[in-house]
C-alpha cells in the first residue's frame, strides 16, 4: 500500500497574446527554486512584457486552480 503526495511548483508565463501566444512552463520540486525562476524572468530583457493578472484569471492552459502570481 502507498499513500503518495507529490507537490510540484509550476511557473507559467505566456509570451504573446491569449490567442496566439505560447505558454512557457517550468516545474520545480521546491517553492524557493520556483521563486528563483520567477525572479529570473522578471530580471530578463523581456521583463517589461510581464504583467500581473486579475485574481480571477486562471493560469494559462488550466481551467482552474490556485496560483501565486508574480508582480
C-alpha positions in Angstrom: 0.0 0.0 0.0 1.2 3.5 -0.8 0.0 6.9 0.2 1.7 9.4 -2.0 1.6 13.2 -2.0 3.5 14.9 -4.8 4.0 18.6 -4.5 5.3 20.4 -7.6 5.6 24.1 -8.2 4.9 25.3 -11.7 5.9 28.6 -13.1 3.8 29.6 -16.1 4.3 32.6 -18.4 2.6 33.4 -21.7 4.7 35.0 -24.4 2.3 36.8 -26.7 -1.5 37.3 -26.5 -4.1 34.9 -25.3 -5.0 33.6 -28.8 -1.6 33.3 -30.5 0.8 33.4 -27.5 3.0 30.5 -26.4 2.7 29.2 -22.9 6.1 28.6 -21.2 6.1 26.2 -18.3 8.8 25.1 -15.8 8.3 22.7 -12.9 10.2 22.6 -9.6 10.4 20.4 -6.5 10.5 23.4 -4.1 9.0 26.8 -3.8 12.4 28.5 -3.4 13.5 27.1 -6.8 10.3 28.2 -8.4 10.6 31.7 -7.0 14.2 31.9 -8.3 12.8 31.3 -11.8 10.1 34.0 -11.3 12.9 36.4 -10.3 15.0 35.4 -13.3 12.0 36.1 -15.6 11.4 39.4 -14.0 15.1 40.4 -14.5 15.2 39.2 -18.1 15.3 41.6 -21.0 11.7 40.7 -21.7 10.6 41.5 -18.1 8.7 44.6 -19.3 6.3 42.3 -21.1 5.1 40.5 -18.0 2.2 41.9 -16.1 0.1 40.9 -13.2 -3.1 39.0 -13.9 -6.5 39.6 -12.3 -7.1 37.5 -9.3 -9.9 35.6 -11.1 -7.8 34.8 -14.1 -6.7 31.1 -14.1 -3.2 30.3 -15.2 -2.8 29.6 -19.0 -3.6 26.1 -20.0 -5.7 25.4 -16.9 -9.3 25.6 -16.2 -8.9 26.5 -12.5 -6.7 26.1 -9.6 -4.8 28.4 -7.2 -1.6 30.0 -8.4 0.8 32.6 -6.9 1.3 35.4 -9.3 4.4 37.4 -9.7 4.1 41.2 -9.6 
